[in-house]
Amino acid sequence: MSAAPRTARGTRTRAKLLEAAEQVFASVGYHEASIVKITEAAGVGLGTFYLYFDGKQTIVDEVVEDLNRRVRHAMTDAARSAGTRLEAERAGFRAFFRFTAQHPALYRIIRQAEFVSPGALRQHYTRIVNGYIEGLKAAQLSGEVREMDPTVAAWALMGIGELIGMRWVLWDEEGAEPAAGPRPEVPEEVFEEMMQFIERALAPAPTPAAPATPANPTPPQEGTAP
């Protein structure tokens, strides 16, 4: 359980602890992280930690929630001015990749959460998917995307972004994960190839053309059935 700060100074201190915990969990992992390391990174006393968090499990859950809130905000804010659903997809994916390039801890901490906080992991993905589902439903009603199960489509789209980002943002060219720090964004040619794939998957089915009627049908020949 975590406690809400009562003053502006407390709010700043709590934010410093979350930022420090993000750095520590990303660099040494959950099991090697300690409250001492987190408070040292934040520049606060050990006792200050317990004013806001019960322990290491509590703060890792808060870090996952904080990262989730920030990445969703980045994607939503980027897509807000889009005129169509496909434009919104393009803007949202760009924002996601930009965020993960600047915050590679998102990948590292979410992967750790699978083992140390599965509930936080599920909530992270579910919150992103729920926004996707609503957007796809609205686009189906307006005829912008084809008829499909929006839940399946939302999970598939998130999976595309997750793995493209892992390969071209988190890993280096040899496939290894480099040291912590900002990473390059997805190369433009990779981004465009991904978007072409998504656009083809979402594009409305073409309306079947009516069969053409001959202008001057040939009359039946004598002795044949009409």
VENQUIBEL-V904662 format. One record per residue. RES is the residue in one letter. PHI is phi as a letter, one per 20 degrees, with the letter a starting at -180 (none if undefined). BURIAL is 1 if it has 9 or more other C-alpha atoms within 8 Angstrom, else 0. Layout:
BEGIN
RES:PHI:BURIAL
RES:PHI:BURIAL
END
This chain:
BEGIN
M:none:0
S:d:0
A:d:0
A:f:0
P:f:1
R:d:0
T:c:0
A:f:0
R:f:0
G:f:1
T:f:1
R:f:0
T:f:0
R:f:1
A:f:0
K:f:1
L:f:1
L:f:1
E:f:1
A:f:1
A:f:1
E:g:1
Q:f:1
V:f:1
F:f:1
A:f:1
S:e:0
V:d:1
G:n:1
Y:f:0
H:f:0
E:e:0
A:f:1
S:b:0
I:f:1
V:f:0
K:f:1
I:f:1
T:f:1
E:f:1
A:f:1
A:e:1
G:m:0
V:c:0
G:f:0
L:g:1
G:f:0
T:f:0
F:g:1
Y:f:1
L:f:0
Y:c:1
F:c:1
D:f:1
G:r:0
K:f:1
Q:f:1
T:f:1
I:f:1
V:f:1
D:f:1
E:f:1
V:f:1
V:f:1
E:f:1
D:f:0
L:f:1
N:f:1
R:f:0
R:f:0
V:f:1
R:f:1
H:f:0
A:f:1
M:f:1
T:f:1
D:f:0
A:f:1
A:e:1
R:g:0
S:e:0
A:f:1
G:e:0
T:c:0
R:f:1
L:f:0
E:f:1
A:f:1
E:f:1
R:f:1
A:f:1
G:f:1
F:f:1
R:g:0
A:f:1
F:f:1
F:f:1
R:f:1
F:f:1
T:f:1
A:f:1
Q:e:1
H:c:1
P:f:1
A:f:1
L:g:1
Y:f:1
R:f:1
I:f:1
I:f:1
R:f:0
Q:f:1
A:f:1
E:g:1
F:d:0
V:d:0
S:b:1
P:g:1
G:f:0
A:f:1
L:f:1
R:f:0
Q:f:0
H:g:1
Y:f:0
T:f:0
R:f:0
I:f:1
V:f:1
N:g:0
G:f:0
Y:f:1
I:g:1
E:f:0
G:f:1
L:f:1
K:f:1
A:f:0
A:f:1
Q:f:1
L:f:0
S:e:0
G:n:0
E:f:1
V:c:1
R:f:1
E:f:0
M:a:0
D:f:0
P:f:1
T:f:0
V:f:0
A:f:1
A:f:1
W:f:1
A:f:0
L:f:1
M:f:1
G:f:0
I:f:0
G:f:1
E:f:0
L:f:0
I:f:1
G:f:1
M:f:1
R:f:1
W:d:1
V:d:1
L:e:1
W:e:1
D:e:1
E:f:0
E:e:0
G:n:0
A:e:0
E:e:0
P:f:0
A:f:0
A:f:0
G:q:0
P:g:0
R:c:1
P:f:0
E:f:1
V:f:1
P:g:0
E:f:0
E:f:0
V:f:0
F:g:1
E:f:0
E:f:0
M:f:0
M:f:1
Q:f:0
F:f:0
I:f:1
E:f:1
R:f:0
A:f:0
L:e:0
A:g:1
P:f:1
A:f:0
P:f:0
T:f:0
P:g:0
A:f:0
A:f:0
P:f:0
A:f:0
T:d:0
P:g:0
A:f:0
N:c:0
P:g:0
T:f:0
P:f:0
P:f:0
Q:f:0
E:f:0
G:n:0
T:d:0
A:f:0
P:f:0
END
